[in-house]
Amino acid sequence: MIVRRLARPLLASVFVAAGVEALRNPAARTDQAAHLLQKVPDQVPGAEVAAKDPDLFVRVNGAALLGGGLLLATGRMPRLASTVLAASIVPTTAIEHAFWEETDLTRKAQSRSLFLKNVGLLGGLLLAAVDTEGRPGLAWRAQHATKTTRREARHAQRTAKREARLLAHRAQDVVS
C-alpha cells in the first residue's frame, strides 16, 4: 500500500539521523548515558556492564537506531525493525529528555516537549510493529490452523465411524 511506502521512511528518518549522530559523536551523549546507567544497574539487565563503558552503550544504541531505521525505511523486516526501534527509543528518551531532572523552566519545557515527541514516535513504532500489511498475524494463523485441524479431525472421525458401520454391515451380510 502506498501509505506504508511513504510512512515507513518518514517514521524511520528520525532514527536514522539519531543513529548516525550517535555513532559519529557518542561523546555528546556519554555523560547523560553514564548518569542514567548509574541509576538503573539493578533494574536493567546488562546495565552494570554498560555503566562501565557508557560510550559503547551510546554507540550500540546508535547502531540499533541506524540499523532499525534503515530496515524500516526500506520495508525489510519492518515488524522486527519497529520492535528494535521501540526498544531502543526508551533509553534514548530517558537519557536525552529527562525533563524531570531539569531545574530551568525553559529547558524543562523543551525537554518535556521532546520527551512527548518520542512517546508519540514510540506509539507509531508500536503500530508498525503489529502491522501485518493485511495478512493475518501469527496468532491468527495459529488459531486458524488449530480450528482447521480440529474440524478435519472431527470429519475424519465421522468418516471412520461411517466406514466402520458399513464394514460391520457387510460383515453381517457375509456371515448371514
N, C-alpha and C positions, 0 to 999 in steps of 0.2 A: 504494500500500500504506500502511496506517495507520502502520507503523513509520517510514517515511520522513517522513510528515507530522508526526510527533512529534519524530523525531531531528534533522531539519534545523534547526528553530528552536532546539532545545536546544543543538546544536553552535554555531549562529550567535550565540547570545546573548552569549557571551564576546567575540566580535569586534565586535559592535555596540556594546557597552558600552565596550570599549577604544578603538574608533574615535571615539566621541563624546567620551570623556575626552581623547584626543589632540588633537582639534580645538578643544575648549574650553580646554584648559590645556596647550599644547605645551611651555611653559617647564619643566614638571616633568621632561620627557624630553630637552630640548635639550642639556643638559650631557653626559648619557650618550651621546646620539647623536653629538655632536661628538667625544667621546673615542673612540668606536668608528670613526667615519668617518676620523679621522686615522690610524688603524692600517691601514686597508684601501684606500687610494686606488688602489693599483696593481692589486689583485686584483678589484675590483668596478667594472664599467662605470658611469660617472656618479658615482662616489663623490667624486671631486675637486670636482665641481660641488656636490654635496650637502654636502661638508665646508665650503664657503664659507657656506652658509646651512642649518645643521642644523635651525633652526626650521621651514623649509619642508619639509625631509626628514621631520620628525616629522608635519607636517600632511598631506603626501601619503600617508605610510604610514597615518595615521589615516583619511583619506578612503578608501583602499583597504580597510581593515578594515571601515569602516562600510558602504560600498557592497557589498562582497563578502558581508558578513554579512546585509544586507537581502535581497540576491538569493538567498542560500542559504536564509534563513528562509522566504521566500515561495515557494520552489521554482522560481523563474525562473532559467534558465541555471545549474542547480546544479553542473554539472561545471566550467564556467568559473569560477563564483564560488569553488568549493572550490580550484581551482588558484591563483586570485589570492590567496586567504587563505593557502594553503600557502606561496606565495612571500613574502608579507608577514609571516608569523609568524616567519620565520627572523631577519630583522634585529631585530624586536621582542624576540625571545627573547635574542638576543645583546646587545642594548642594556640591557634591563631585568633580566636574570637571569644576569649574568656572574659566576657563583659562584666561578669560578677566580681572580677578582681580589680576592675578599673575604679579609680577614685575621681579622675577628671570627668565631669559630666558630659562634655563634648565627645571625648574619646569613648566613654561608656556607651553613649547613644550610637556612635558609628559602629562600635564593636557589636552591639546588640543587633543592629540592622544587618550586618554581615553574618552574624550567627543565624538570624532568621532566614536569610537568603540561603544559607547552607542547609537549613532544615527543609526549606522548600525544594532544594535540589535533591535532598535525601528522599523526599516524597516522590519526586519524578523518577528517581532511580528504583525505588521500590515498585512503582508501577511498571517500569521497563523490565524489572526482574521477573515479574509474573506474567508479562505479555507473551502469550503463546502464538501470536500472529494469526489468530483464528483457528489454529489447530488445537485439538484437545491437549491438555496438560497431562503429565504423568499420572497424577491422582485419578483423573477421569478415565484414562486408558486402563489403569489397573482395575478400577471399579467395573468398567465396561467388560473387560476380559473375564473378571470373576462372574458377572451376571451371565455372560455368554457361555462360559464353561458350565455353570450350574444348569442353564437351560438345556444345553446339549447333553449333559449327564442325565437329566430327567427324561429327555426324549429317548436317549439310548436305553434307559431303564425300562420305559414303557414299551419300546420296541422289543427288548429282550423278553419281557413278560408275555407279550403277544406271541412271539416266536415260540416260547416255551409252551404256551397253551395250545398252539397249533401242533407242535410236535407231540404233545400229550394226547390230543385228539387223534392224530394219525396213528400213534402207538396203540390206542384203544381200538381203532378200526382194524389194525393189523391183527391184534390179539383176538378180536371177536370174529 
